[in-house]
């Protein structure tokens, strides 16, 4: 036992078993080329960068990171009929769902350490409303998110230009327009199916799809939730988007104001103002419904599901009146017997702390 204990201390871990742990320790400390030390010049440069500029660029980059692979997958799905190879299996809704899901995960991993990884105006507004995010930063974040989607749309048009031009000509020859579901413009932003003439139905679908995603995101942001880790959050949120795409993309969903508005502006530049006026102004649903739906989902979690007491007991926060205030709160909600308060309170690890500072297992 003493020998094992010595090994654990040397490895600075109590989480891994001996054996593979030692191999891991040897590999991660072996450097073929020594790491270059951080210079004072670099530290000075990083310190002088405006914080808000870094956050805005991170938000724009994150949205770009997930929108570009998503709409590129839509492009391959839409254009596959004109493939010079004569193959019509270049894409599917299943592929599109994975493109958005993995793109979102990559965006969070890459940019969230800098800006918090909102990538959605509705999430930015919800964080300002419920979590104290500064309202003065909200316009900067929203503009950056829309700009990131706009740049993704522009870049996609450049990379797929010959194919999109050929599809545009075919659409005009057959339908007289490119603005319809399955047309060239739908590569950039969504349009309802021809049989979706009831906007109330589309609103209902968009609202609950966005609420589903918003609730998953808000759950991942709760530090008291024991069922996720920091490493799992990007993939959990990405998969939330993925399953909604798989289930409802065939019936028209948008899910994000920035993703839709940024690329819809690009569609209007290349395919005309009908990108905004199609189907009696359907775009108001795809652009705006995400905000009330996300606020509904986050409010549902805050008012009905969140348990801040778990947060306090886990050491993330303290009651504003200290331990005595926590004891009073626990007594009021009936968590502990009022007659027991003179002896202290039961903490998160199951020990009772007495006023004299001693503790015993309970």
C-alpha positions, 0 to 999 in steps of 0.5 A, spaced: 500 500 500 505 504 501 509 503 495 502 504 491 501 511 495 508 513 493 506 512 485 500 515 486 503 522 489 509 521 483 503 521 478 499 527 481 493 523 480 488 519 484 483 518 478 487 513 474 490 506 475 497 504 476 500 501 469 497 505 463 497 511 468 505 510 468 505 509 460 501 516 460 505 519 464 511 518 460 508 519 453 505 526 455 512 529 458 516 527 452 518 532 448 522 532 441 522 539 441 522 543 447 516 548 448 518 555 446 518 559 452 512 565 452 516 572 451 514 578 455 513 581 448 507 576 447 504 577 454 504 585 453 501 584 446 496 579 449 494 584 454 493 590 450 488 587 445 481 590 447 477 585 450 470 586 447 474 585 440 476 578 442 470 576 444 466 579 438 471 576 433 470 569 437 463 569 436 463 571 429 468 565 428 464 560 432 458 562 428 462 561 422 465 555 424 458 551 425 454 555 419 459 553 413 460 546 414 452 546 415 450 550 409 456 546 405 452 540 407 446 543 404 449 545 398 452 538 396 445 535 398 441 540 393 446 540 388 447 532 387 442 532 381 447 536 377 453 532 379 458 531 373 459 524 376 452 522 375 451 520 382 445 522 386 448 520 393 452 526 395 448 528 401 442 527 406 438 530 411 442 525 416 449 528 413 446 535 414 444 534 421 451 531 423 455 537 419 451 542 424 452 538 430 459 537 429 460 544 427 457 546 433 462 542 437 468 545 434 465 552 434 464 551 442 471 548 443 475 553 439 471 559 441 468 558 447 474 560 452 474 567 449 467 569 448 463 564 452 460 561 446 453 564 445 453 563 437 446 565 438 442 572 439 437 568 443 442 565 448 446 572 449 439 575 451 437 569 455 444 570 459 443 577 460 436 576 462 437 570 467 445 570 468 447 577 469 451 577 462 452 585 461 447 588 457 451 593 454 455 587 450 449 584 447 448 588 441 456 587 440 455 579 440 449 579 436 452 583 430 458 579 431 454 572 430 450 575 424 456 577 421 459 570 422 453 567 418 454 572 413 461 571 412 460 563 411 454 564 406 459 569 402 465 564 402 460 558 400 457 562 394 465 563 392 467 556 393 460 553 390 459 558 384 459 554 378 455 549 381 450 554 384 450 558 377 448 552 373 443 550 378 440 557 378 439 557 371 436 551 371 431 553 377 429 559 373 428 555 366 423 551 370 420 555 375 422 562 374 425 563 380 431 560 385 427 562 391 423 556 394 425 549 398 430 545 393 432 551 389 439 555 389 437 560 394 435 554 399 442 552 400 443 559 404 437 559 408 430 555 409 424 556 405 417 552 407 415 546 403 409 548 397 404 544 402 406 548 408 401 554 407 399 555 414 404 559 418 401 558 424 403 550 423 410 553 421 411 557 427 409 552 432 414 547 430 419 552 430 417 554 437 418 547 440 424 545 436 428 551 438 425 550 445 428 543 445 435 546 443 434 552 448 433 547 454 438 542 453 443 548 452 441 551 459 441 544 462 449 544 460 450 551 463 448 549 470 454 547 474 449 543 479 447 538 474 452 532 475 450 528 468 455 533 464 462 535 464 466 540 461 468 536 455 461 533 454 458 540 453 460 541 446 458 534 443 451 534 447 449 541 445 451 539 438 447 533 438 441 537 440 441 541 434 443 534 430 436 530 432 432 536 431 435 537 424 434 529 423 427 530 425 424 536 423 429 539 417 424 536 412 418 540 415 422 547 415 426 549 421 431 555 422 433 554 430 438 561 430 437 568 428 444 569 426 444 563 422 438 565 418 439 572 418 446 572 416 445 567 410 439 570 408 442 577 407 447 573 402 441 570 399 438 577 397 444 579 394 445 574 389 438 571 388 433 578 390 429 581 395 424 575 394 429 571 400 425 576 405 418 576 402 417 569 400 411 566 402 408 572 405 414 574 409 415 567 412 422 570 414 419 573 420 418 566 423 425 563 421 429 569 424 425 572 430 421 566 433 428 563 436 428 568 441 421 567 445 422 560 444 429 560 447 427 565 453 421 560 454 425 554 455 430 558 459 425 561 463 422 554 464 428 551 467 430 557 471 423 557 474 421 549 475 428 545 474 434 549 477 436 547 484 440 553 486 441 549 493 445 544 490 450 549 487 451 552 494 452 545 497 457 544 492 461 550 493 460 554 487 456 559 491 455 561 498 448 564 501 449 572 502 448 571 509 453 566 510 452 559 513 447 562 518 443 564 512 443 557 509 441 554 516 435 559 516 433 557 509 434 550 510 429 550 516 424 554 512 424 549 506 424 543 511 430 540 509 433 540 516 429 539 523 429 546 526 431 543 533 437 541 530 440 548 528 444 549 534 448 543 532 450 546 525 447 543 518 449 537 514 453 539 508 454 536 501 459 530 503 454 528 509 458 531 515 454 535 520 458 541 522 457 543 529 458 550 532 465 549 535 468 547 528 468 539 529 464 535 525 462 528 525 459 523 519 451 523 519 
